[in-house]
């Protein structure tokens, strides 16, 4: 089972990187989910069709994978709903502060050797580590 999880991560990560590279190569666009969604919500003329297609593709891909392998979507957690909501709000706030998310900075920016994206990605990772440590320390 461990081997399969590693293989899934390698294939999934490779597909994400390949898709991001294709989008940059053929459309000169960064595949950053928060930026794409922000642009979609701002309703700028002539710039929404590709954004709608991108988001629809994300949703359709997730739906297809759910149909093919629903067991992967079974999530168990001992975290309470308020903690999960607070975590989501922190992620959203961090995305706004860093002007991008892990897909834009971590996948696309690091791949382009953007110093700003490398700094943002290191900050995401460090903040996540500190948060998990602090939560587990407080909870125990």
N, C-alpha and C positions, 0 to 999 in steps of 0.2 A: 504493500500500500504506500509506503514511504517513497518508493521509486516512482510510482505513478504521480504522486503529488509534485515531485520535483520536475518530472517531465511536463506536467500540465503548466507549471510556472514558467518553464523555459519556452514552451510553445506559445503560451499566452503573451508573455513579455516580448517575444520575437514578433508576434503579429501586431502588437501595439506599436512597437518601434517601426516596423515595416509600413504600417498604415500612416504613422506620423511622418515618415520620410516621404512617402508618396504624396501626401497632402502638401508638404513643403515644396517638393520638386515640381509638381504639376499645377498647384494653385497658389504657390507662394504664401500659404497661410500656415499659421502655427496651430497645431491640434491641441489647444488648451481649452478644456471644457468650460472653465469659468468665463474666459474671454468670449468664447463662442456663444454661451448662454447670455452673457451681458449684452452682446451685440444683437442677439435675437430679441431680447426684451426691449431694446431701445428703438426698434422698428425703423431703422434707417432704410431709405429707399434703395433698391437695387443690390442690397447686401444681405438679404435675409434668406434667399432661396437655398444657398449652399449651407447656411446654418441650420435651416429646417431639415434638410436632407441629412446632415451630420447627426443631429439629435435623434431624428427618426431612425437612422441606422443604429445608433447606440441602443435605443429602446427595442428595435426589432431583433438585434443580435442577442440582447438579454432575454427576450421572450423566446427566441428559437432555442437558446441554450437551456432555458427553464423547461421547455417541452422535451428536449433531448435528454436532459440529466437533472431532474428536479431535486434529487438528493443533495446536490451541491448547494442548493439554496436554503437548506435547513440550518438555521442559526440558533445556537444556544448561547446564552450569556447570563451571568449572574448580576449584571449591571441593571440598575433601576431605570425606568423611563426618564425621570428628571436628569439623571446623569448623562444618558444618551442624548437628550435634547441639548443640554449644556455643552456637551462635546461637539455636537453638530454646529451650534452657534459659534463656538471657539474656532472651528475649522473655517466657517464662513467669514468670520472677522479676520482671521489670518490671511485668507485668500484676498480679501479687499486690501489689507495692509501691504501685502507683498506684490500686489498687482498681478496676481496669477495663482495658479494652483499646481499641484504636483504633476499633473499631466503637461501643462505648459512649461513650467520651470524644470521639473525633474526629467521628463522624457525628451522634450524638444530643446529646451535651453541648455541642459547639460550636454546633450549630443552636439550642440553647436559651439560648445565651450564658452558659453556666455558667463562671464564672471558674476553678474547679477543673479543669474539663475542658479549657479553653483552655490552662491551664498544663501539664496532663498531655500534651496533644497537641503543644505546642511542645517539651516535653521529649523525647517520642518521636522527633520529627523531628530534633532536635539530636543526640540519642544515636545515631540511625541514621547521620547525616552523619559524626559523629566516628568511629564504628566503621568505616564504609566507608573513610574517609580513612586511618585507622590501619592497617587491614588491607592496603590497597593500597600504603601507604608501606612497610610491613614486607615485603610480598611482592615488592616491586621492588628 
